[in-house]
C-alpha cells in the first residue's frame, strides 16, 4: 500500500509541477529520492511519464486516460446543483457553476430558468473569456501558480481580444492582486453591458475545481454592493460544496 500511496503522491506533484526534477519532487512530497526514482521508472515504462535531457520529468498525454471515466457532471449534478438552487432561492438572482476547460470558462449549471431576475440567455455549455468574466478571474486568482501560468500561456497564444491582455504582465498581476484582496472575482458589464457578476472558487484537494457565480443587472448594483449583500452567502455555498466533495470522496 505504501508503494501505491507514493505513486499517487508523485503523480499529484507532477500534476502541480510538471517538468520537475527528482529533487523538486522530493521537496514537494517528502518521499526519499530512491523511491521517487523507482516510481518514475514504473510510470515511464507504462507510458505515463517521459524524461527530458535536462533530467526533468513530465506527464504524457496518456495520463488523461486515468480520468476518462470521471465526469464533472457527476459531482456537479449530485452535490453542486442542489446547493446552487438553494442559493438562488435565498438571493433570487441567477446562480451558476462553471469549470475551466482548455482556454475558457464553461458554464455547466445555472438557475437562470428558475430566477425571475434573469436577463441574459446564457445556457449550459457556453464558453466565457477567462480575463473578462467574474468566474474566470476568480479561477485564475485562486488556482495553483503552475496552472495559472499554463492558462495564461494558452490564452496568450490564442487569437482574439484576450491574448493581448494575457501577455500584459502588469495587467494580469494587478487583476490577481485585486481579486485575492477582495476574495472574489468580479465583472461589471464587460461581457454583456446589462449584466454584472461576482464569483468565488470551489476547491478540493488543494486545487480549484470550479467557481460559483451570481449574476445581476449592472444598473441595479455595483459589484461592491453585490458583495456586501451576497458574498457571505456565496462563500458559504462554496464551502458546503467543498465539504461534501471531501466527505463523499468525489475529488
CORNORFEN-V363087 format. One record per run of one state. SS is the DSSP state (a for helix, b for strand, c for the rest). FROM is the first residue (numbers start at 1). TO is the last residue. Records with the same first field share a line. If there is no record, write none. Layout:
# CORNORFEN-V363087
SS: FROM-TO + FROM-TO
This chain:
# CORNORFEN-V363087
c: 1-1 + 17-19 + 21-21 + 30-32 + 46-48 + 52-56 + 60-60 + 68-71 + 92-94 + 102-103 + 111-126 + 129-133 + 143-144 + 158-160 + 168-168 + 183-184 + 189-194 + 205-206 + 218-222 + 249-251
a: 2-16 + 22-29 + 33-45 + 61-67 + 72-91 + 134-142 + 145-157 + 161-167 + 169-182 + 223-248
b: 20-20 + 49-51 + 57-59 + 95-101 + 104-110 + 127-128 + 185-188 + 195-204 + 207-217
